[in-house]
Amino acid sequence: MIKSLKTQNHSLADPAYQLDVLNNYSASLKEQPEFKEKLKEIDLFPLQPTGIEIFQINVGYMCNMTCKHCHVDAGPDREEVMQKDTLEACLEAIRNSEVTTVDLTGGAPEMNPHFRWFIEQVSEMGKDIIVRSNLTILTTAPKYQELPHFFAEHGVEVTCSLPFYNKSRTDRQRGEGTYDRSIEALQKLNEIGYGKEDTGLELNLVYNPAGAFMPSSQESLEKEFKRQLDRKHGITFNNLFTITNLPISRFLKFLLDSGNLEEYMDRLVTAFNPAAAKGVMCRNTISVGWDGTLYDCDFNQMLEMPVEEQAPRHISEWNEERLNNRSIRINQHCFGCTAGAGSSCGGETA
């Protein structure tokens, strides 16, 4: 089994060390403009929320996979899992908020023992629900194989990671056999109506580049993914979301090991897009960690950068008004969300 950086006691398992690398690893990185200064140039500093619409919950770092690009450093050897009392606090916050969408992520969120119960509770509130799946989990144990029908029953939007529409690139990024299991899961989702017209069952794919480059046009990639997956496997889906790999955790390790860190950061900084900066996901999203800590986004969560001290920092202290009036914490990794057409959990932002 490939071990997570945390289990390896790797230096990059330390979020503070990751931030130090991004800011001070070389003379080139020290000379890069600060993200704060780029926001000041467009009168967007301090960066502030536009109103919390999406409640994103990382229900645990446990996963059945150990993908090379994973910014969560998730894997079978991670034991952090959100407990039921914390999930209950999340439900209370959702009831007392203007949140419209609850977005469940991990790890493999399906591995949380309270996963189905939580979806049932949120579904009763009439909120939109997104589950971010790695697909392969849906082909493992029988209890996971049954989940597509459970998702359909509760109208869950399924958003799945699929690095590419061919076997070699997918398996190279996520492990041997990943592509075949992913195709099996997609076909099962299609069979019950996901990704089909007029069913209301939304199936979206997520594309992350395999190397030290930014994704190409989301529109053109979506057309090609749809053409190739339909031609090869008869698979249909609704949308493709392109997400830029942020230089943290395992992807940061890849950049360092391959000698691409300075070039990649320069590419992100040079491609800074004011329109993308205005639409970054941290402005309409709150991220809840497995232990209930509140973050501006999932990436800040992995760098252990909770919301600013003046705002509630734990789900048990939920106060939407104070959270909507906070300033969002930033650092050099934020260039990944503002480069080119922008990047968020819903794909391009500009």
N, C-alpha and C positions, 0 to 999 in steps of 0.2 A: 504494500500500500504506500502510495506517495504521501508523505507527511506534510502537514501544514507548517508554515514558518514558525508558528507558536510552539508546536511540539518539538521542532528542531532547535528551539532556543536561538533562532537566527536573530541577528541584530536588527533586521528589518521588521521583526515582530513588534518592535517598540515604536509606537506612533511618534513619540518625540524625536526619535532618531530619524524617522522618515522625513519629518518636517525639516530637520537640520540638513539632511541630504539635499532636499529640494532648494534650500536657501543658500547653502554654504559648501556644497560638495566640491565645487571648482571655481576658479576665477570667473569663468563664463557665466555660471549660475548666479554668482554674487553680483554681477554687473547687469543682470536682467532687470527690467522695470518691475517694480512691485505691483501686484494686482490692485492694491489700494490706489496707487497713482493713476492707473488706467481708468479706474472708476471715477476718480476726481476729475479727470479730463472731460468726462461726459456728464458731470453733475449727478452722479449716481452713488456718491459716497457721503455718509454711510449707507450701505445697501439695506433696504428695509422691505418688509413683507407687503404684499398687495392684498392680503387676506388669506387665511388658511382654508383651502378647499380640499386638499388631499392629506389624509392621515396615513402616513406610511409606517408600517410596523415591521421591524425585523424580529421575527419570532424565534430566532435562534441561528447559530452559526454551524450547527450540525448539518452535514450534507452527505449524500451517497457518492459524490464526486470530489475530485481535487483538481480543478481546472487551472491551467498555467497562468491565465490572465486575471484570476479572481481577486477583486479588490477587497473582498471580505475575509480572505484567507480561510474560507470554509473548507470542511472536509469531514470524513467519518471520525476523525480523532478530536473534533471539537465538541465540547460538552455543554457550551452555553445555550440554554433553552429558556424561553420565557415561561414563567410559572403562571398558574391559573389566577392567582390573586392580582398579578400585574395585568393580565388580560382583562380581568374584571374592572380594573381601574381604567383601562383603555376604553371599555364599553361605556363607563360612566362619563368619560371625557367626550366621547363621540355623541352621546345623548345631549350633552350640554354644549354643543358647538354648532357652527354653520357648515361643518364638514359635509361634503357631498360624496366623497369617494374614500374608501378604505382599501389600501394597497398593501398586500401581504408579501413579504419577501424573506430571504434567508441568506445563507444556506439554502437548504431545500425546505421551504416553509411547511410542506406536507408532513415532515418528520416530527413536528411539534405534537405531543400527545393530545393537546386540546384543540387542534386545528379545526376539526369538523364542528365541534361545539361552538367555537368562536364564530365561524362563518354562519352558522344557524342563527346566532344571536344578532349579528350585524344585518343579516338578511331580513329579520323581523322588523328592523328599524327602517327598511326601505332604502338603505344606502347602496350605492354602486360598489361592487367588490371586484378587486383585481387580485389574482394570484399569479406570482411570478415563478414559473416552473422551469426546471432544467430539462423537462420532457422524459429523460431516462428513468426518473423515479417512478413514473406511471407504468413502467414495464417490469417492475421488480416484484415485491411481495403482493399477494392477492389484495390486501387492504389498500394498497396504492393503485392497483389495477382497476379498482372499482370507483376511483375518484372522478373520472370524467363524467359519469352519470350523476354523481353527487353535485359536481359543478353545474351541470345542466339544470338540475332540479332547482338550484338556488340562483340561476342566472348569472353565475360568476364569469367575468371576463378572464380568459386565460392568456397570459402573455409569456411566451416561451423563448428561451435562448437557443438559437441555431446559428453557429458561426458562419456556415456557408451551405450552399446547395449541392456540394459534392462531398464524397466520403473522405478523401485524403486530407483536405484542409480542416474539416470538422474534427476528425480523429486526431490530427496533429495538435490541435489546440486543446481538446477536451478529453483525449484518451481513446485508445483503440476500442472499437465497437460502439462508440457514442452515436455515430451517424445512423447506423441500422436501428438502434433502439429509439432514436429520436423520430425516425420515419415511422416506425411501428406505432409510437404514441400519437403522432399527428394523424395517421390513418384512422386510429381508434376515435380520436376527437372528431374527425370529419364524419365518421359513420353515424355519430349521434347528433349531427347537425352543426357542430362548431365550424366556423369559417364558411358556412353556406348562406346563400341569400335567403332573406325572409324568415330566418329562424330566430334572430335576435341573440344568437350565441356567438359572441365575438372571440376570435382567435387571432392573436397578433404574434409576430416573430420579432426577435431582437438580434441585431447584427453588431458584433464588435470586431474591429480589424484584428488580424492575427499578428501583425507586426508593428513597428514603430512609425505608424502613419495614421492620418485621420481618415474617417470613412468618406467615400465619395457620395454623390448626390443620393439622398434617401429615395427620391422619386424614381430615379433610374435603377437603383438597386432593387427596389420593390418590384418593378416590372420584370426584372431578370429573375429574381427569386420565384415570382409567380409562374413565369414561363417555364423555368427549369423544373420546379417541383411538380407542376401539373404534367409536364411532358414525361418525366421519369417515373412518377409515383401516383399521379392523379390526385395530388394534394392541393387543396385550396385554403386560403386564409384571408383575413381582412386587411391588415396593415403590417408593414415592416418598419420597425423603429431602428434607426442607426444611432449608436452611442459611442462616443469617443472614449477610449481607455484613459482613465486618469492615472497619473504617475504615482500610484501608491501601492503598497503591499506587494503581491506577486508580480504585478506588471512593472512596478518600480525595480524589482529584482531583475526581471528580464532586461529592462533598459540598462541597468548597471552591468550585468553580465555580458551584454552584447555591445557595450560601448556606445549606446545610442542616447543616453540621457540628455546630454547637452543639446544635441541636434533636435531631439523630440521637443524639449522645452522651448527651444528657439522657434520651432515650427508653431507651437501653440501660441506663444506670445505674439509672434508676427501676424498670426491669423485672428487676433482679437477683433471681435465684431460687436460694436455698440448695441446693435439691435438684438443680438443674442444675449448680451449682458442684461438687457431690460427684461428678458423673458426667462431667466434662469429659474429652475424648479424650486430653489429654496425660498422664493418669494411667495409661493402659494402652497407650500408643503411643510409639514412638520414631520420629523423622523423620530420614531420611538425605538430606543435600543432594547435588547432582550431583557435588561434589568430595569427598564422603565425610565432610563435617562432620556432627556429630550435633546434633540440635535436639529440644526438647521437643514441638514440633508444627510443622506446615507453615507456620503463620502466623509463628511465631518465626523460622522459616527465612528467610522473606521480609524480616523486619526485622533479619536478621543477628544474632540473639540465640542463640548456641549454648548447649548445656547448661552448667551452672555449672562453674567451673574445677576443682572437686574431682573431677568425674566425667570419664571418658574423652571427649575431644572429637572423635575421628575414628574411623571405622569400623575402621581398622587396629589400634586400641587397645581393641577391644570387650571389655567386662567387664560381664556382665549384673548381677552382684551389686552392683557399685558404681553402675551406672546405676539400679538399683531403689532404691538408698538415697540418691539425689540429692534436692535440693530443686528444684522446677520454677520457672523464671524467668517472671516476669509483668510486665505493664504495663497501661496503660489499654485497649488493644485487646482484652484478655481479657474485658471486659464483653460483647463480642459473642457469646461462647460460653455465657454464663451468664444471658442475658436471656430472659424468658418461659419457654418449654418447653425452652430450651437448644438448643445447636447443635453438631454435630460432623460428621465426614465420613460418619457413619451416620445423620444426621438428628437428631431431637429426643433429648434425654438425660434428660428428666424427665417 
